[in-house]
């Protein structure tokens, strides 16, 4: 509940930041620059954040990162409400938030098994978290738009800052079991060597390596609809801001449906098939969407795109969390976040370049086709990956021994 309140505030801040940057500059380019700057640490620094997370107490780390994030939002609110806000300040604060997230995100992922306890409940917990994220994604911008219209962007930042109190109160209320001695690293190697150890661990684990490669591919090519939606709303569907809002909401609705469905699953059995099917569904829907000129059909297809995206990412997250060793969890999940968020930010830049060369419809169709090819390659490797999982992890809890 605390995280849900905070995420609603976060989405309010994202909307208010975009509105404020455009209001100050009238520059679509700077909108992209601010977004890229905030995501840059996810591409460059988050693996190093994973190394630190494996060395530090996850609970205390989250208390620190969430406190720093609260200060960042309150600083943005103070500058905006006093009328001193400038674009360079927004860029600096966006970079600061990205640096905080480079540690906060892997720490949050590594912390999930600690508060869940049983690994066979991970799929439900991760799906519940995804439901909360996508619910906030739908609710936050709607509330933020009303607040911007009524009181201004500064109050969105202020509310977001105070929303972190709910998260901090939740963290302080937790009473966690101490980690077993085997889960606490006895020797702290140099950071470069520790990072290399995590990377080699991924390379030596074909199931984790294959899942991460598929996540990176679909993040790089499969997120293009979110970039080109304004073009489709205006040129393909002949609409304005209200049509864009409908299309954006459709992605969130599809993701929310997938997340709610995953909360009903027991264990990880069958998730391997879902990881293979989801990108194929997403890619086919993207190809059909690229040719649609009817609003209701485009909306339905984007629901399927959002459904497939969340289904793949949440299923991949669950399987990796189940297979990874506890002392390497922070590093492995940092590579997952880099594949998902960092590579996705590069994909957005690449998408913009392709659109200028071949047009929005052709680019989305091409991206959808590549996602389908990736899904087929992963599906062809699935029987081999299942055998490796059973042979390698048979001495771990029963939830892992189930066929993923």
C-alpha positions in Angstrom: 0.0 0.0 0.0 2.8 2.4 0.8 4.6 1.6 -2.4 1.3 2.0 -4.3 0.9 5.6 -3.0 4.5 6.5 -3.8 4.3 5.1 -7.3 1.2 7.1 -8.0 3.1 10.2 -6.9 6.0 9.1 -9.2 3.8 8.9 -12.2 2.3 12.3 -11.3 5.9 13.7 -11.3 6.7 12.2 -14.6 3.7 13.8 -16.2 4.4 17.1 -14.5 8.1 17.1 -15.5 7.2 16.6 -19.1 4.6 19.3 -19.0 7.0 21.7 -17.2 9.9 21.1 -19.6 7.7 21.7 -22.6 6.1 24.7 -21.0 9.6 26.2 -20.3 11.2 25.4 -23.7 8.5 24.4 -26.3 11.1 21.9 -27.4 10.2 18.2 -28.0 13.9 17.4 -28.2 14.5 18.5 -24.6 11.6 16.2 -23.6 13.6 13.3 -25.0 16.8 14.5 -23.4 15.3 14.7 -19.9 13.9 11.2 -20.3 17.2 9.8 -21.6 19.2 11.5 -18.8 17.0 10.0 -16.1 17.4 6.5 -17.7 21.1 6.7 -18.5 22.3 5.3 -15.1 20.1 2.2 -15.8 22.3 1.5 -18.8 25.7 2.5 -17.4 25.7 2.3 -13.6 23.1 -0.2 -12.5 25.5 -3.2 -12.7 27.8 -1.4 -10.2 24.7 -0.7 -8.1 24.0 -4.5 -8.1 27.5 -5.1 -6.7 26.9 -2.7 -3.9 23.5 -4.2 -3.2 25.0 -7.7 -2.8 27.4 -6.2 -0.2 24.9 -4.1 1.7 21.8 -4.9 3.8 18.8 -4.5 1.4 16.5 -3.2 4.0 18.8 -0.4 5.1 19.7 0.4 1.5 16.1 1.0 0.6 15.6 3.2 3.6 18.5 5.4 2.4 17.6 5.5 -1.3 13.9 6.2 -0.6 14.9 9.1 1.7 17.2 10.5 -1.0 14.4 10.2 -3.6 12.1 12.1 -1.3 14.6 14.9 -1.0 15.0 15.0 -4.8 11.2 15.4 -5.3 10.9 18.1 -2.5 13.8 20.0 -4.1 12.0 20.0 -7.4 8.9 21.1 -5.7 10.6 24.0 -3.9 12.3 25.3 -7.1 9.0 25.1 -9.0 6.7 26.6 -6.4 9.1 29.5 -5.8 9.4 30.3 -9.5 13.2 29.6 -9.7 13.0 26.4 -11.8 15.1 26.2 -14.9 15.7 23.4 -17.4 19.3 22.8 -16.3 18.0 22.2 -12.8 15.4 19.7 -14.1 18.2 17.9 -15.9 20.5 17.8 -12.9 17.6 16.5 -10.6 16.6 13.9 -13.3 20.2 12.7 -13.3 20.2 12.5 -9.5 17.0 10.5 -9.5 18.6 8.1 -12.1 21.6 7.7 -9.9 19.4 6.9 -6.9 17.5 4.4 -9.0 20.7 2.7 -10.1 21.0 1.4 -6.5 17.3 1.4 -5.4 16.1 -0.7 -8.3 18.4 -3.8 -7.9 18.0 -3.4 -4.1 14.2 -3.6 -4.5 14.4 -6.6 -6.7 16.8 -8.4 -4.4 14.6 -7.5 -1.4 11.5 -9.2 -2.8 12.5 -12.8 -1.8 13.3 -11.6 1.7 9.8 -10.4 2.4 8.1 -13.2 0.5 10.0 -16.0 2.2 8.9 -19.0 0.1 10.2 -19.2 -3.5 7.0 -20.8 -4.8 5.2 -17.6 -3.9 7.5 -15.4 -5.9 5.4 -15.4 -9.1 2.4 -14.1 -7.1 4.4 -11.5 -5.3 6.1 -10.2 -8.5 2.7 -10.2 -10.3 1.1 -8.3 -7.4 4.0 -5.8 -7.7 3.4 -5.4 -11.4 -0.3 -4.9 -10.8 0.5 -2.1 -8.4 2.9 -0.5 -10.8 0.5 -0.5 -13.7 -2.4 0.6 -11.5 -0.4 3.6 -10.4 0.6 4.2 -14.1 -3.1 4.5 -14.9 -4.1 6.5 -11.8 -1.1 8.8 -11.4 -1.2 10.7 -14.7 -5.0 11.2 -14.4 -4.6 12.8 -11.0 -1.5 14.7 -12.0 -3.4 16.2 -15.0 -6.1 17.5 -12.7 -3.6 18.9 -10.2 -1.5 20.6 -13.0 -4.7 22.2 -14.3 -5.9 23.3 -10.9 -2.8 24.2 -8.9 0.3 23.8 -11.1 3.1 21.3 -11.6 4.9 22.2 -8.4 2.1 20.7 -6.3 2.6 17.3 -8.1 6.2 17.3 -7.1 5.2 18.3 -3.5 2.7 15.5 -3.2 5.2 13.0 -4.7 7.8 14.1 -2.1 5.4 13.5 0.8 4.2 10.2 -0.7 7.6 8.7 0.1 6.6 8.9 3.8 4.3 5.9 3.2 7.1 3.8 1.8 9.5 4.7 4.6 6.8 3.9 7.2 6.2 0.5 5.6 10.0 -0.3 5.6 10.3 0.8 9.2 7.4 -1.4 10.2 8.9 -4.6 8.8 10.4 -7.2 11.0 12.7 -9.5 9.0 14.4 -12.7 9.8 18.2 -12.4 9.9 20.0 -13.9 6.8 21.6 -17.2 7.3 25.4 -17.0 7.5 25.8 -18.7 4.0 23.9 -15.7 2.4 26.3 -13.1 3.9 29.5 -12.6 1.8 32.5 -13.3 3.9 35.1 -11.8 1.6 34.5 -8.6 -0.3 36.4 -8.7 -3.5 37.3 -5.5 -5.5 34.3 -4.1 -7.3 35.6 -4.9 -10.8 36.2 -8.6 -9.8 32.8 -8.8 -8.1 31.1 -7.4 -11.1 33.0 -9.9 -13.4 32.0 -12.7 -11.1 28.3 -11.8 -11.6 28.7 -11.5 -15.3 30.5 -14.9 -15.6 27.8 -16.4 -13.4 25.2 -15.3 -16.0 27.2 -16.5 -18.9 27.6 -19.9 -17.3 23.9 -20.2 -16.7 22.2 -20.8 -20.1 18.6 -20.4 -18.7 19.4 -17.0 -17.1 21.5 -15.9 -20.1 18.8 -16.8 -22.6 16.1 -15.0 -20.7 18.2 -11.9 -20.3 19.0 -11.8 -24.1 15.3 -12.1 -25.0 14.4 -9.3 -22.5 17.1 -7.1 -24.0 15.9 -7.8 -27.6 12.2 -7.1 -26.8 13.1 -4.0 -24.8 15.2 -2.7 -27.6 12.7 -3.3 -30.4 9.4 -4.0 -28.6 8.9 -0.7 -26.8 8.6 1.4 -30.0 4.8 1.8 -29.8 5.2 3.9 -26.7 7.6 6.2 -28.7 5.5 6.6 -31.9 2.0 6.7 -30.3 1.7 10.5 -30.9 2.5 10.0 -34.6 -0.2 7.2 -34.9 -2.7 9.3 -32.9 -2.3 12.2 -35.3 -1.5 10.7 -38.7 -3.1 7.2 -38.7 -6.1 7.9 -36.6 -6.6 11.6 -37.2 -7.0 12.4 -33.5 -5.5 14.7 -30.9 -4.6 14.5 -27.2 -7.7 12.5 -26.3 -6.9 9.7 -28.8 -3.3 9.6 -27.5 -4.6 9.3 -24.0 -6.8 6.3 -25.1 -3.9 4.6 -26.7 -1.6 5.1 -23.7 -4.3 3.8 -21.4 -4.7 0.7 -23.6 -1.1 -0.3 -23.0 -1.6 0.0 -19.2 -4.9 -1.9 -19.2 -3.2 -4.8 -21.1 -0.3 -4.9 -18.7 -2.7 -4.8 -15.7 -4.7 -7.7 -17.0 -1.6 -9.8 -17.4 -0.3 -8.9 -13.9 -3.6 -9.8 -12.3 -3.6 -13.1 -14.2 -0.1 -13.9 -12.9 -1.2 -13.4 -9.3 -3.3 -16.5 -9.6 -0.5 -18.8 -10.6 1.1 -21.3 -8.3 4.9 -21.8 -8.7 6.9 -21.3 -11.8 5.7 -24.3 -13.8 4.9 -23.3 -17.4 6.5 -19.8 -17.2 9.1 -20.8 -19.8 6.3 -21.3 -22.3 4.8 -17.9 -21.4 8.2 -16.2 -21.9 8.3 -17.7 -25.4 4.7 -16.9 -26.3 4.5 -13.4 -24.9 7.0 -11.7 -27.4 5.3 -13.5 -30.3 1.9 -12.2 -29.2 3.4 -8.7 -28.7 5.2 -8.8 -32.1 2.1 -10.0 -34.0 0.0 -7.3 -32.4 2.5 -4.6 -33.2 2.5 -5.7 -36.9 -1.3 -5.5 -37.0 -1.3 -2.2 -35.1 1.1 -0.6 -37.6 -1.6 -1.1 -40.4 -4.7 -0.1 -38.4 -6.5 3.1 -39.1 -9.5 2.4 -36.9 -9.4 3.6 -33.2 -11.2 0.6 -31.6 -9.0 -1.9 -33.4 -5.8 0.0 -32.6 -6.9 0.2 -28.9 -7.6 -3.5 -28.8 -4.2 -4.3 -30.4 -2.4 -2.1 -27.9 -4.1 -3.9 -25.0 -2.5 -7.1 -26.5 0.9 -5.4 -26.8 0.7 -4.3 -23.1 -0.4 -7.7 -22.1 2.4 -9.5 -23.9 5.1 -7.0 -22.6 4.1 -7.4 -19.0 3.6 -11.2 -19.3 7.2 -11.6 -20.6 8.9 -9.2 -18.2 7.1 -10.5 -15.0 7.6 -14.1 -16.0 11.3 -13.6 -16.8 11.8 -11.8 -13.5 10.1 -14.6 -11.6 12.2 -17.4 -13.2 15.5 -15.5 -12.7 14.6 -14.7 -9.1 13.9 -18.4 -8.5 17.1 -19.7 -10.1 19.7 -17.2 -9.0 21.9 -17.8 -5.9 21.2 -15.4 -3.0 24.7 -14.0 -2.8 24.6 -13.0 -6.5 20.9 -11.8 -6.6 21.7 -8.1 -6.6 24.2 -8.3 -9.5 22.0 -10.6 -11.6 18.9 -8.5 -11.1 20.9 -5.4 -12.0 21.7 -7.0 -15.4 18.0 -7.7 -15.7 17.2 -4.1 -15.1 19.9 -3.0 -17.5 18.4 -5.3 -20.2 14.9 -4.1 -19.5 15.3 -0.3 -18.8 18.8 0.6 -20.0 18.6 -1.2 -23.3 15.0 0.1 -23.7 16.2 3.7 -23.5 18.7 3.0 -26.2 16.0 1.4 -28.2 13.9 4.6 -28.0 16.7 6.6 -29.6 17.2 3.9 -32.2 13.5 3.9 -32.9 13.5 7.6 -33.5 16.3 7.2 -36.1 14.4 4.4 -37.9 11.2 6.4 -38.1 13.0 9.2 -39.8 14.3 6.7 -42.4 11.3 4.4 -43.0 8.3 5.9 -41.4 6.4 5.0 -38.2 4.2 2.2 -39.7 7.2 0.4 -41.3 9.3 0.7 -38.1 6.7 -0.7 -35.8 6.0 -3.6 -38.2 9.8 -4.3 -38.4 10.1 -4.2 -34.6 7.2 -6.6 -34.2 8.7 -9.0 -36.7 12.1 -9.0 -34.9 10.3 -9.7 -31.6 8.6 -12.7 -33.1 11.9 -14.0 -34.4 13.4 -13.7 -30.9 10.4 -15.6 -29.5 10.8 -18.4 -32.0 14.6 -18.7 -31.2 13.9 -18.9 -27.5 11.1 -21.5 -28.0 13.5 -23.7 -30.0 15.9 -23.7 -27.0 13.3 -24.3 -24.4 13.5 -28.1 -24.1 17.3 -27.8 -23.7 16.9 -25.1 -21.1 14.4 -27.2 -19.1 16.9 -30.1 -18.9 19.6 -27.8 -17.7 17.3 -26.3 -15.0 16.4 -29.8 -13.8 20.0 -31.0 -13.8 21.6 -27.9 -12.3 19.1 -26.8 -9.7 17.7 -30.2 -8.6 19.3 -29.8 -5.1 17.4 -26.5 -4.5 13.8 -26.1 -3.2 11.0 -28.0 -4.9 9.7 -24.9 -6.6 12.8 -24.8 -8.7 12.5 -28.5 -9.7 9.1 -27.8 -11.3 9.4 -27.4 -15.1 9.7 -23.6 -15.8 
